[in-house]
Amino acid sequence: MARQTDLTEKSGMKFSIREKRKAAGLTQEDMAERLEISTSLYNGLETGKRRMNETYLDGISKVLHIPVSDLIIEERPTIAIAGKVGAGAQVPLFDAYEKGDGPQVECPRDLSPHGIVAVEVEGDSMEPVYSGGDLLFYSRVSHDGVPAEALGRRCVCEDANGMGWVKVVRAGREAGTFDLHSFNDTSPTMYGVRLKWAAPVRLHWPADMAKKV
């Protein structure tokens, strides 16, 4: 007989059986009876105290009439939320490039978690493009400086005073300076700003999509 794969030890796999069982209106005793196992064994499978294998998981999916994939909790990697940024108000920005003890957000499916940072929009100065609570994801090419790809694009940037902004970055009149353009008429253009760095926004998540952890 082929050895059953122990799914509880395979990549730390976790399951949402209890929620799905309750949604189906079934008790643990009902599930155990239909699976032809003891209630104590079923309880252990549901709570993670007993080892789950493919046979048990397939049986549970058939009892609940849902695909196996719906029972598996997919744990996504997380990205650090480096701080908050504004367009019309100065907001201190700290650059938590390495994952630390600060807030995290679930990594979007279309982004790699490596070298990506998120910042949270503060206030309504960027309406209607970005709203308070939205998350912006960016990746810095280098620790310092403004790469050519940042010019003319919406960027997260930090000025020489350590303030964070989200602006359209354009070259300034003097060497080493930049003009920061807002997304609406309520915030005037900032001319001749010296920047520590700027990074184009790679992805925008509205506040209701952000899964903070």
TORRO-280446 format. One record per residue (C-alpha): residue in one letter; residue number from 1; z, y, x. Coordinates in Angstrom, 1 decimal. Layout:
+------+-----+--------+--------+--------+
! type ! seq !      z !      y !      x !
+------+-----+--------+--------+--------+
!    a ! NUM !      Z !      Y !      X !
...
+------+-----+--------+--------+--------+
END
This chain:
+------+-----+--------+--------+--------+
! type ! seq !      z !      y !      x !
+------+-----+--------+--------+--------+
!    m !   1 !    0.0 !    0.0 !    0.0 !
!    a !   2 !   -0.9 !    3.4 !    1.3 !
!    r !   3 !    2.0 !    5.6 !    2.3 !
!    q !   4 !    2.5 !    8.5 !   -0.1 !
!    t !   5 !    2.4 !   12.0 !    1.5 !
!    d !   6 !    5.8 !   13.7 !    1.4 !
!    l !   7 !    4.8 !   17.1 !    0.0 !
!    t !   8 !    8.2 !   18.7 !    0.4 !
!    e !   9 !    7.8 !   18.4 !    4.1 !
!    k !  10 !    4.1 !   19.2 !    4.3 !
!    s !  11 !    3.9 !   23.0 !    5.2 !
!    g !  12 !    7.1 !   23.6 !    3.3 !
!    m !  13 !    5.3 !   23.2 !    0.0 !
!    k !  14 !    7.3 !   24.4 !   -3.1 !
!    f !  15 !    6.7 !   23.9 !   -6.8 !
!    s !  16 !    7.2 !   25.7 !  -10.1 !
!    i !  17 !    7.9 !   22.6 !  -12.2 !
!    r !  18 !   11.0 !   23.9 !  -14.0 !
!    e !  19 !    9.2 !   27.0 !  -15.4 !
!    k !  20 !    6.2 !   24.9 !  -16.5 !
!    r !  21 !    8.4 !   22.2 !  -18.1 !
!    k !  22 !   10.4 !   24.8 !  -20.1 !
!    a !  23 !    7.2 !   26.5 !  -21.2 !
!    a !  24 !    6.0 !   23.2 !  -22.6 !
!    g !  25 !    9.2 !   22.8 !  -24.6 !
!    l !  26 !   10.3 !   19.6 !  -22.7 !
!    t !  27 !   13.7 !   18.6 !  -21.4 !
!    q !  28 !   14.3 !   16.8 !  -18.1 !
!    e !  29 !   15.1 !   13.7 !  -20.1 !
!    d !  30 !   11.7 !   14.0 !  -21.8 !
!    m !  31 !    9.9 !   14.3 !  -18.5 !
!    a !  32 !   11.8 !   11.4 !  -16.9 !
!    e !  33 !   11.0 !    9.1 !  -19.9 !
!    r !  34 !    7.2 !   10.0 !  -19.7 !
!    l !  35 !    7.1 !    9.5 !  -16.0 !
!    e !  36 !    9.1 !    6.2 !  -16.3 !
!    i !  37 !   11.7 !    7.3 !  -13.8 !
!    s !  38 !   15.4 !    8.0 !  -14.0 !
!    t !  39 !   16.6 !   11.4 !  -15.1 !
!    s !  40 !   18.5 !   11.9 !  -11.9 !
!    l !  41 !   15.4 !   11.3 !   -9.9 !
!    y !  42 !   13.4 !   13.7 !  -12.0 !
!    n !  43 !   16.2 !   16.3 !  -11.6 !
!    g !  44 !   16.0 !   15.9 !   -7.9 !
!    l !  45 !   12.2 !   16.3 !   -7.9 !
!    e !  46 !   12.5 !   19.5 !  -10.0 !
!    t !  47 !   15.3 !   21.0 !   -7.9 !
!    g !  48 !   13.8 !   20.0 !   -4.5 !
!    k !  49 !   16.7 !   17.7 !   -3.7 !
!    r !  50 !   14.4 !   14.6 !   -3.8 !
!    r !  51 !   11.1 !   14.2 !   -2.0 !
!    m !  52 !    8.0 !   15.0 !   -3.9 !
!    n !  53 !    4.9 !   13.0 !   -3.3 !
!    e !  54 !    1.4 !   13.0 !   -4.7 !
!    t !  55 !    2.0 !   10.3 !   -7.3 !
!    y !  56 !    5.0 !   12.2 !   -8.8 !
!    l !  57 !    3.1 !   15.5 !   -8.7 !
!    d !  58 !    0.0 !   14.0 !  -10.3 !
!    g !  59 !    2.2 !   12.4 !  -13.1 !
!    i !  60 !    4.0 !   15.7 !  -13.8 !
!    s !  61 !    0.7 !   17.6 !  -14.1 !
!    k !  62 !   -0.6 !   15.0 !  -16.6 !
!    v !  63 !    2.5 !   15.2 !  -18.7 !
!    l !  64 !    2.4 !   19.0 !  -18.8 !
!    h !  65 !   -1.4 !   19.0 !  -19.2 !
!    i !  66 !   -2.0 !   21.5 !  -16.4 !
!    p !  67 !   -3.8 !   21.1 !  -13.0 !
!    v !  68 !   -1.7 !   20.2 !   -9.9 !
!    s !  69 !   -2.6 !   23.6 !   -8.4 !
!    d !  70 !   -0.7 !   25.4 !  -11.1 !
!    l !  71 !    2.5 !   23.5 !  -10.1 !
!    i !  72 !    2.3 !   24.6 !   -6.4 !
!    i !  73 !    3.8 !   27.9 !   -5.3 !
!    e !  74 !    1.5 !   29.4 !   -2.8 !
!    e !  75 !    3.5 !   31.4 !   -0.3 !
!    r !  76 !    1.5 !   34.3 !    1.1 !
!    p !  77 !    2.2 !   35.9 !    4.5 !
!    t !  78 !    3.8 !   39.4 !    4.3 !
!    i !  79 !    2.9 !   42.8 !    5.8 !
!    a !  80 !    5.4 !   45.4 !    6.8 !
!    i !  81 !    5.6 !   48.6 !    4.7 !
!    a !  82 !    5.7 !   51.2 !    7.6 !
!    g !  83 !    7.0 !   54.1 !    5.5 !
!    k !  84 !    5.7 !   56.7 !    3.0 !
!    v !  85 !    2.9 !   59.2 !    3.2 !
!    g !  86 !    1.9 !   62.3 !    1.2 !
!    a !  87 !   -1.1 !   64.6 !    1.1 !
!    g !  88 !    0.5 !   67.9 !    0.0 !
!    a !  89 !    4.1 !   67.4 !    1.3 !
!    q !  90 !    5.3 !   66.5 !    4.7 !
!    v !  91 !    6.7 !   63.0 !    4.7 !
!    p !  92 !    8.2 !   61.4 !    7.9 !
!    l !  93 !    6.3 !   58.3 !    8.9 !
!    f !  94 !    7.8 !   55.5 !   11.0 !
!    d !  95 !    5.4 !   53.0 !   12.4 !
!    a !  96 !    6.8 !   49.5 !   11.9 !
!    y !  97 !    3.8 !   47.7 !   13.5 !
!    e !  98 !    5.9 !   44.6 !   14.2 !
!    k !  99 !    7.5 !   42.9 !   11.2 !
!    g ! 100 !   11.2 !   43.9 !   11.1 !
!    d ! 101 !   14.0 !   44.1 !    8.6 !
!    g ! 102 !   12.3 !   46.7 !    6.5 !
!    p ! 103 !   10.4 !   46.2 !    3.2 !
!    q ! 104 !    7.5 !   43.8 !    3.1 !
!    v ! 105 !    4.5 !   43.3 !    0.7 !
!    e ! 106 !    2.6 !   40.1 !    0.1 !
!    c ! 107 !   -0.6 !   40.1 !    2.1 !
!    p ! 108 !   -3.8 !   40.7 !    0.1 !
!    r ! 109 !   -6.0 !   37.7 !    0.0 !
!    d ! 110 !   -9.0 !   39.5 !    1.5 !
!    l ! 111 !   -7.1 !   40.8 !    4.6 !
!    s ! 112 !   -5.7 !   39.0 !    7.6 !
!    p ! 113 !   -1.9 !   39.6 !    8.0 !
!    h ! 114 !   -2.4 !   40.2 !   11.8 !
!    g ! 115 !   -2.5 !   43.9 !   12.9 !
!    i ! 116 !   -2.3 !   45.2 !    9.4 !
!    v ! 117 !    0.3 !   47.7 !    8.1 !
!    a ! 118 !    0.9 !   49.2 !    4.6 !
!    v ! 119 !    2.3 !   52.6 !    3.7 !
!    e ! 120 !    3.5 !   53.8 !    0.3 !
!    v ! 121 !    2.1 !   56.9 !   -1.4 !
!    e ! 122 !    4.8 !   59.4 !   -2.3 !
!    g ! 123 !    4.3 !   62.0 !   -5.1 !
!    d ! 124 !    1.2 !   62.9 !   -7.1 !
!    s ! 125 !   -0.5 !   65.2 !   -4.6 !
!    m ! 126 !   -3.4 !   62.7 !   -4.1 !
!    e ! 127 !   -4.2 !   62.3 !   -7.8 !
!    p ! 128 !   -6.6 !   61.0 !   -9.1 !
!    v ! 129 !   -7.5 !   59.1 !   -6.0 !
!    y ! 130 !   -4.1 !   57.7 !   -5.1 !
!    s ! 131 !   -0.9 !   57.7 !   -7.2 !
!    g ! 132 !    2.8 !   57.6 !   -6.3 !
!    g ! 133 !    3.8 !   54.0 !   -5.5 !
!    d ! 134 !    0.3 !   52.9 !   -4.5 !
!    l ! 135 !    0.0 !   51.0 !   -1.2 !
!    l ! 136 !   -2.6 !   51.7 !    1.4 !
!    f ! 137 !   -3.4 !   49.2 !    4.1 !
!    y ! 138 !   -4.6 !   50.1 !    7.6 !
!    s ! 139 !   -5.1 !   48.7 !   11.0 !
!    r ! 140 !   -4.9 !   50.8 !   14.2 !
!    v ! 141 !   -7.5 !   50.2 !   16.9 !
!    s ! 142 !   -5.2 !   51.6 !   19.5 !
!    h ! 143 !   -1.6 !   52.8 !   19.7 !
!    d ! 144 !   -2.6 !   56.4 !   20.4 !
!    g ! 145 !   -5.6 !   58.6 !   19.6 !
!    v ! 146 !   -8.2 !   59.0 !   16.9 !
!    p ! 147 !  -11.2 !   56.6 !   17.1 !
!    a ! 148 !  -14.7 !   57.8 !   16.3 !
!    e ! 149 !  -14.7 !   55.5 !   13.2 !
!    a ! 150 !  -11.9 !   57.5 !   11.7 !
!    l ! 151 !  -13.9 !   60.8 !   11.4 !
!    g ! 152 !  -15.2 !   61.6 !    8.0 !
!    r ! 153 !  -13.1 !   58.8 !    6.4 !
!    r ! 154 !   -9.8 !   58.6 !    4.4 !
!    c ! 155 !   -7.2 !   57.9 !    7.0 !
!    v ! 156 !   -3.5 !   57.3 !    7.4 !
!    c ! 157 !   -2.5 !   59.6 !   10.3 !
!    e ! 158 !    0.5 !   61.0 !   12.1 !
!    d ! 159 !    0.6 !   64.5 !   13.4 !
!    a ! 160 !    2.3 !   65.7 !   16.6 !
!    n ! 161 !    5.5 !   66.4 !   14.7 !
!    g ! 162 !    5.8 !   62.9 !   13.4 !
!    m ! 163 !    4.7 !   63.6 !    9.8 !
!    g ! 164 !    2.6 !   61.1 !    8.0 !
!    w ! 165 !   -0.5 !   62.0 !    5.9 !
!    v ! 166 !   -3.4 !   60.5 !    4.0 !
!    k ! 167 !   -6.4 !   62.8 !    4.5 !
!    v ! 168 !  -10.1 !   62.8 !    5.2 !
!    v ! 169 !  -10.1 !   63.5 !    9.0 !
!    r ! 170 !  -12.8 !   65.7 !   10.6 !
!    a ! 171 !  -13.2 !   67.1 !   14.1 !
!    g ! 172 !  -11.6 !   70.5 !   14.6 !
!    r ! 173 !  -13.1 !   73.5 !   16.3 !
!    e ! 174 !  -11.0 !   73.1 !   19.4 !
!    a ! 175 !  -11.0 !   70.0 !   21.5 !
!    g ! 176 !   -8.3 !   67.6 !   20.6 !
!    t ! 177 !   -7.7 !   69.1 !   17.2 !
!    f ! 178 !   -8.7 !   67.9 !   13.7 !
!    d ! 179 !   -9.1 !   69.3 !   10.2 !
!    l ! 180 !   -7.4 !   67.3 !    7.5 !
!    h ! 181 !   -9.0 !   67.5 !    4.1 !
!    s ! 182 !   -7.2 !   66.7 !    0.8 !
!    f ! 183 !   -8.6 !   64.8 !   -2.1 !
!    n ! 184 !   -8.2 !   67.6 !   -4.6 !
!    d ! 185 !   -7.9 !   71.4 !   -4.8 !
!    t ! 186 !   -4.1 !   71.5 !   -5.1 !
!    s ! 187 !   -3.6 !   70.8 !   -1.4 !
!    p ! 188 !   -5.4 !   73.2 !    1.1 !
!    t ! 189 !   -7.2 !   71.9 !    4.1 !
!    m ! 190 !   -5.1 !   71.7 !    7.3 !
!    y ! 191 !   -7.0 !   73.2 !   10.2 !
!    g ! 192 !   -6.6 !   72.6 !   13.9 !
!    v ! 193 !   -4.0 !   69.8 !   13.6 !
!    r ! 194 !   -3.1 !   67.7 !   16.6 !
!    l ! 195 !   -2.8 !   64.0 !   15.8 !
!    k ! 196 !   -1.0 !   61.2 !   17.5 !
!    w ! 197 !   -3.2 !   58.7 !   15.8 !
!    a ! 198 !   -5.4 !   58.1 !   12.7 !
!    a ! 199 !   -6.5 !   54.9 !   11.1 !
!    p ! 200 !   -9.0 !   54.4 !    8.2 !
!    v ! 201 !   -7.7 !   53.1 !    5.0 !
!    r ! 202 !   -8.9 !   49.5 !    4.6 !
!    l ! 203 !   -7.6 !   48.6 !    1.2 !
!    h ! 204 !   -5.9 !   50.4 !   -1.7 !
!    w ! 205 !   -3.5 !   48.6 !   -4.0 !
!    p ! 206 !   -2.3 !   50.4 !   -7.2 !
!    a ! 207 !    1.5 !   50.3 !   -7.6 !
!    d ! 208 !    1.3 !   47.7 !  -10.4 !
!    m ! 209 !   -0.5 !   45.2 !   -8.0 !
!    a ! 210 !    2.0 !   45.5 !   -5.1 !
!    k ! 211 !    4.2 !   42.4 !   -4.8 !
!    k ! 212 !    7.1 !   43.7 !   -2.7 !
!    v ! 213 !    9.3 !   41.1 !   -1.1 !
+------+-----+--------+--------+--------+
END
